[in-house]
Amino acid sequence: MKRRNVVLAAGVGVAATCLPSLAAVGLPLVEVFKSPTCGCCGAWVDHLKAAGFPVKVVEVEDTSTARRKHGLPDKYASCHTGIVTRYVVEGHVPAIEVKKLLALKPSAIGIAVPGMPLGSPGMEMGDDKDPYDVLLIDKRGRATVFARYTKH
């Protein structure tokens, strides 16, 4: 009986260690276009990786080329551009919103957090947080609020 419990406990331990990687199975690659000198972009990449996304970083001097190639208007620009499946993910978008986008599969160009709001992923500054919206950009380049983040 004791031996069975030990084997069972070992199996549970192995399963628990594998769960994070199993949860990440199926998440698509995010290709991130960023400046080689931007630290906040690197922090956003780390945020995506921590959420289970595989990430390929492409260092460029100007991210607007990638943004324009995929149809995202410049008025939604931030410091880096991600491409995941057919969607653009512009700026410091929380990984949970990227997962929501992929689950909902809206007919859209993608989602964006224009600018660089304090407290967004990669822009953490202690307890300082600015309110910001994650915008869903439709095929005509119009935005609606996809998610809202408050100061609290």
TIKOLTOR-846885 format. One record per residue (C-alpha): x, y, z negated; residue in three letters. Coordinates in pm, whole numbers, padded with zeros to 5 digits, always signed. Layout:
XYZala ...
END
This chain:
+00000+00000+00000met +00278+00244-00088lys +00461+00164+00235arg +00143+00234+00433arg +00107+00573+00263asn +00469+00661+00343val +00421+00566+00711val +00094+00761+00723leu +00255+01067+00560ala +00544+01051+00808ala +00300+01035+01098gly +00106+01334+00965val +00434+01525+00925gly +00538+01451+01283val +00195+01553+01413ala +00202+01877+01215ala +00542+01967+01359thr +00420+01902+01712cys +00096+02100+01685leu +00245+02443+01765pro +00400+02311+02085ser +00085+02119+02176leu -00120+02435+02130ala +00108+02613+02376ala +00063+02346+02643val -00151+02490+02916gly -00064+02855+02860leu +00058+02997+03190pro +00387+03172+03251leu +00393+03548+03200val +00640+03724+03429glu +00745+04049+03264val +00900+04337+03459phe +01091+04564+03222lys +01388+04796+03197ser +01708+04626+03077pro +01747+04893+02807thr +01395+04898+02661cys +01383+04751+02309gly +01007+04775+02263cys +00956+04573+02583cys +01180+04301+02441gly +00977+04306+02119ala +00657+04260+02323trp +00816+03963+02503val +00897+03813+02160asp +00532+03869+02058his +00412+03675+02362leu +00657+03392+02297lys +00547+03371+01933ala +00189+03333+02059ala +00295+03035+02270gly +00336+03191+02613phe +00628+03092+02830pro +00788+03415+02954val +01017+03499+03243lys +01180+03843+03215val +01269+04031+03531val +01482+04336+03460glu +01412+04629+03693val +01492+04998+03690glu +01136+05095+03787asp +00832+04895+03676thr +00594+05094+03897ser +00685+04876+04197thr +00548+04562+04027ala +00243+04750+03901arg +00159+04891+04245arg +00227+04559+04421lys -00049+04403+04211his -00292+04693+04256gly -00286+04856+03913leu -00326+05236+03935pro -00040+05438+03782asp -00277+05617+03543lys -00280+05296+03330tyr +00101+05273+03319ala +00316+05182+03024ser +00680+05079+02993cys +00648+04719+03119his +00426+04515+03346thr +00333+04151+03298gly +00183+03919+03556ile -00005+03611+03437val -00193+03396+03687thr -00361+03659+03906arg -00383+03929+03639tyr -00174+04233+03554val -00106+04286+03183val +00022+04640+03147glu +00187+04767+02831gly +00167+04658+02470his -00139+04431+02499val -00186+04191+02205pro -00135+03827+02306ala -00481+03738+02173ile -00631+03971+02436glu -00425+03802+02710val -00565+03468+02596lys -00917+03615+02596lys -00864+03747+02950leu -00752+03404+03069leu -01048+03235+02900ala -01310+03478+03037leu -01159+03498+03389lys -01325+03826+03483pro -01312+03958+03837ser -01055+04227+03760ala -00704+04351+03831ile -00612+04295+03468gly -00585+04462+03129ile -00380+04755+03007ala -00275+04952+02703val -00161+05279+02860pro +00121+05463+02689gly +00294+05321+02385met +00063+05341+02080pro +00224+05290+01739leu +00124+04962+01580gly +00062+04779+01906ser +00273+04464+01961pro +00633+04571+02015gly +00563+04920+01881met +00540+04835+01512glu +00663+05110+01279met +00593+04988+00926gly +00237+05075+00827asp +00201+05348+01092asp -00073+05260+01340lys -00251+05460+01606asp -00594+05353+01724pro -00592+05227+02084tyr -00804+05046+02337asp -00720+04753+02560val -00874+04843+02894leu -01015+04601+03150leu -00935+04736+03496ile -01185+04628+03761asp -01106+04569+04129lys -01188+04933+04208arg -00942+05062+03948gly -01207+05165+03695arg -01158+05095+03325ala -01389+04969+03054thr -01298+04889+02695val -01201+04523+02663phe -01094+04546+02296ala -01062+04825+02042arg -00793+04850+01773tyr -00846+05095+01490thr -00592+05248+01251lys -00688+05011+00970his 
END
